[in-house]
Amino acid sequence: MIPAVEELPQTSLMASRQKLLLRCVYFLATVQFAWCYFWLTRPYVSTCLYELGRERMPFQGRMLMMLPMRLAHASFMLHLLARPFALSRFWFPRLVQPEVLMQAAINVVSLMAAGWFTMKIYRASSPRRLLEPFVYPLLLVACAGTYVLHTVQNFRFIYDLPSLAFFSAAMYLIYFRKPFAWFAMVFLVATINRETTLLLLPLYLIDQAVDDGQIDWPRAIAPATLGRVLPLAAFWITWQMFVHHLFAHNPSEFYPRLNWNIKSLLAPYAWPQLLSASGYLLIFVVAYRKRISDPQLRAWFLIVPIWCLFMFVYGILIETRVFGELIPFLVCASALISEQMLATRMSRVISFEENPTALGIQKKAA
């Protein structure tokens, strides 16, 4: 009995070391993705014009990242840190400016935050947690397919990965039914970063309708629920009016993209990139959505058609980054679907091993 008692701390220590090793690898992978994001994509927004408030709309209206960019240029420390990156053109093929270091730091933190919130949702929603070590890598793969692996329109935007982090945080708060004030705070800050936060409001309503594993739609439009959502919608509208007035003299690219998206859908050579949103997880989840074991996340799927309709009008679908904020949900849903499939197959294997004759009879009968 004594050896068995001593094995428990040793097993626990080994598991802790494995987790620490995985976290280190995840961090290195995150840094690698952040750097690839810079070297393999082109900025669509001029950082200098953006800092000065002279970029085109609606990009200029996404103002949150103006402050860290200005701080980067004014930071003597970041100028010093940027110098060593000029030593090797092999590892750093282009000049690394202070604002690049700031963006890289923001992107690494954003990816880590998105991964952390996604892991939390997965752990709570999965009854088995069979795929827990794969959730964070799957998120990075989905980000690579969404933000980098393009044949055309391979642009990056300074606010994209922060928006992913904000949406992940909001989904975490919605899923765990945290105090509404926290969700409101995230919503307000995230709206200054990007206007896609409007889609968080129907997600919040959908989640509020879930009760005991069933969808009770009257709960979504209850006075208490609307009393929370409508003020946030009013803030969103007010903020959009403010930024459009503030930058009224800026050039603008703010117009519906229906013609562009219709042409993309009718062009077969555009389909591979269109379908690559979230590393092709979007199509996988659409096909197997009924196998999402968690009632909340299964209800959340309703945000997908709403999202697609919104982006069909205002986004460019072939820029799969317009689906980026859905990655935390799609990763969790994909993991749960895969778990369900694995569990089903494992149960069949166990049944066959226990009673192979009965299984053979069933096959003949079928």
N, C-alpha and C positions, 0 to 999 in steps of 0.2 A: 504493500500500500504506500510506503514512503516514496518510491520512485515515481508513482503516479501523481502524488501531491507535488513533487518537485518539477514535473514536466509542465504543469500549468503555467507558472511564471515564465518558463523558457518559451513556451508556445506564444504567450502574450507578448514577450519581448521580440520574438521573431516577427509577429504580425505588425508590431509598432515600427520595426525597422523596414519592413516591406512598404508600409504606408509612407514613411519618410522618404524612401527611395522613389516611390511613385510621385510624390509631391515635387521632389527635385526635378525629375524628368518632365513632369507637367510644366514646371516653371521654365525650364530650358526650351521646351516646345513652344511655349507662349512667346518667349523672347524671339525665337526663330521666326514664328509666324508674323510677329509685329515688324521685324526687319524685312521679311519677304514682302509684306504688304507695302512697304515704302519702295523697295527696289523694283518690284514687278508691276506696279501700277503708276498711273500718272495723276497728278492733282488736277482736278477740274476747276477748283476755286483758287484764285491767286491769294496766297497768304498775306502779302503786303496790302493788296486792295481790301481784303477782308478785315484786316486790323484797322484800316483807316475808315471803314464804313462805306467803301465805294464799289463793292462787288455787285454783281447782278442779283436781282431778286429771283426766286425766293431764298437763295443761298445766304444773302446778307442778313436776312431776317432771322436766321438761326444764330443768334448772337452769343450764346454762352461761351463758346471757345475763343471769343475775342480777347477776353481777359488773360487767360494763360498764355496766349500768343504774344501779347504785349509784355507780359512779365518775362517771357523768354528772351525777348530782344533787349530788355532792360537789365537782365541778370548778368552780372560780371562772372558769376560762378559757372553759368552754362556756357559762356564764351570760353572759359578755361577748359571745361570738360569737352568741348567740341574739338579742341586742337589735336588731341591724340588720334582722333578718327581720320585725320589727314595723313597719317603715317603709312597706311597701307591701302593702295588702290585695288588690291586683290579682294580684301574683305569689304571695303567701303568704296564702291566704284564711283560714287558721286560725293561732292562736298557735303559734309554734315554741318548744317547750320544749327544755332541754338534752338530755333523753333522746331527743327526736326527731332532733336533730343526731347523737347517737351512733348511733342506729339507721340513719340515712341513710348515715353513713360506713361502718358495718358492711355494709350492703346493697350499696353501691358496690364495696367491696373484695371482697365475696363474689361478685358478678356478674363482676367482672374476673378473679378467680381461676378461676371456673367456665369462663369463656371461654378463658382461657389453657390450662387443662388439656384442654379439648375440642379446641382447635386442635392441640395436640400429638398427641393421639390420631388426629385426622383426617390430619395430615401423614404419620404413620407408616403409617396403614392405606390411604391412597389411593395407587394407582400413578401417577396422573396429576396430582392436585391441581388439577383444573380449577376447582373451586368454592371454593378457599381464601378469597378475599375475602368470600364470602357466609356463612361458617360462624358468625362472631361475630354478625352481624345476625340470622341465623336463630335463634341461641340466644336473643337478646333478644325476637324475635317469639314464640318458643315460651314464654318466660317470661311475656310479656304475656297470651297466651291461657290460660295455666295459672293465673296468680296475680291477674289484674286483670279480664279481660273476662267478667264473670259477670252474669247477670240476678238470681240469688238467691244467698244464702250468700256474698256478696262480702266475706269477712273476710280479715284479715291476721294472721299470727302472727309474733312476734318472732324465732323460731328457724328459720323456713322457708328464707330465702335463705342463712344460714350452713350449714344442712343441705345445700343444693344445692352449696355450695362444698366441704364435707367429702366428699360423695359423688363429686364430680368429681376431687378429689385421690385418693381411694381407687381410683377407676376408672383413673386415670393410673398409679398404682403397680401395680395388678393387670395392666394391659395390658402394661406394659414389664417386668414381672417384676422389679421393684425388690426390694431386701432386705426380707424379711418384717417385720423390726423396724419399718420405716417404716410399713407398712400397719397393724401392730398399734397403733402410736402414734396414727395418725389414727383408727382404730376406737375406741380408748378415749376420746379426747376427744369424738369425734362422738356416742358413745353417751350421754355426759352431756348433749349438746345435744338429741338426739331418739332414740327407741328404734327407729326404722326401720332403724338400722344392722344389725339382725339380718339383713336381706336382703342385706347385703354378703357374708355368709358363703356362701350358696349360689352367689352370683356368683363368689366366689373358687374354690369347688370346680369350677364349670363351666369356668372358665378353666384350672385346673390339668389338666383332662381333655383339653384341646386339645393335640395333639402332631402336628406335621408336617401341619397342615391337617385332621386327622381327630380325632374325639372318641373317646378311649379311657377309658371310664368307670372301669375299675379304678384309673387314676391318681388319680381324684378321691377315692377311699376308701382310698388307700394309707396305711400307718401314719404316714409322714412328714407327709403332708398333714393327716390327722386330728389329729396331734400339734400342729399349729399352730392349727387351727380350733377344736377342742374347748375349749382354755383361754379363747379369746375368747368362745365361747358361754357358758362358765361365768361369766366376768366379766359378760356381759350379763344373765344371770339374777340374779346376786348384786346387781348395781346396781338392777335393777327391784324386787327384794325390799327393798332398802335404802330407796329413795325412797317406796315404798308404805307402809313402816313409819314413815318420817320424817314423812310428810304424811297419816297415817292419819285424823286428825281433820278434814282439809279436805273440803269438799263434793267430790263426784266425778261425772264424766260418763263414767267408764271402764266401758263395757259394749259387747257386740256390736251392730253396726249392720245386721244382716241385714234386718230388717223395713223400715228406711228405704231400703236399697239396692234391695230387691225392688220397692218402690213406685216408686222412681225409674226403674227399668228398664221398668216397665209403663206409665209415663206418657210418651206421645209428645212432649209439650211440653218434657220434660226432656232429650230426646235431643240437641238441638244443644249444650247445655252439657256433657253427659256426654262427647260425642265431641270436644269442644274441647281435651281434655287435650293438652298439649305443642303447642298450635297446630294440632291435627288431624294432627300427625305420627305419632302412635301408630297410627292407622288405616292411614296410608300405609305404614308399616314392616311392619305385620301383613300387608297385602296383597302387598307385594313383598319380603318377607324373604329369599326365595331368591336375590335379585339383590345381596345384600350381598357384595361381592367379598372382603372380609377374613375369613379363617376364624375368627379370634378373635371378632370382633364378630358374625359369623353365629351362633356358638355362644352368645354372650351373650344372644341373643334369647330363650333359654329362661327367662331371669329374668322376662320379661314375664308369662307365665301365672301364675308363682309370685307375682309382685307383685300381680296383679289378684285372685287368690284371697285373699291376705293382707288387702288393702284392702277386699274385699267383706265380710269379717267384721268388721274393726276400724276401717275408715275410712268416710267418707261420700263416695261416688263422685262425687256432684254437686259436691262441693268438689274440683275437679280438681287442687288443690294437692297432693293425696295422691299424684299421679304426678310431682311436680316433680323429684324426685331422678333420674328416668329421662331427663331432658332431655339431658344430655351424650351418652348412648348413642344416643338417638333422633335427635339432630341429626347425629351422625357417620354413623349408619346411613342417614338420609335423603340426606345428601350423597353417600354411596357409591352408593346406588341410583340417584340422579339422574345421577351420572357415568356409570354403566353404561348407562343409557338413552341419554344423549347420545352416548357412544362408539359404541353400536350404530347409531344413526341417522347419525352422521358417516361411519362405515365404509360404510353403504349409499349415501350420497351420493357418496363417493369412488369406489365401485365403479361407480356409474351413470355418473359423468363419464368414467371410464376406458374403460368398455365398455357404453354405453347399449343397443346392439343385443342383447347377450347377456342383459341384464337384462329387456328386453322379451320375449325368447323364453321366459325362465323364467316370467314372469307369465302368458303365454299357456298355457304347459304346466300351470301351477298351476290 
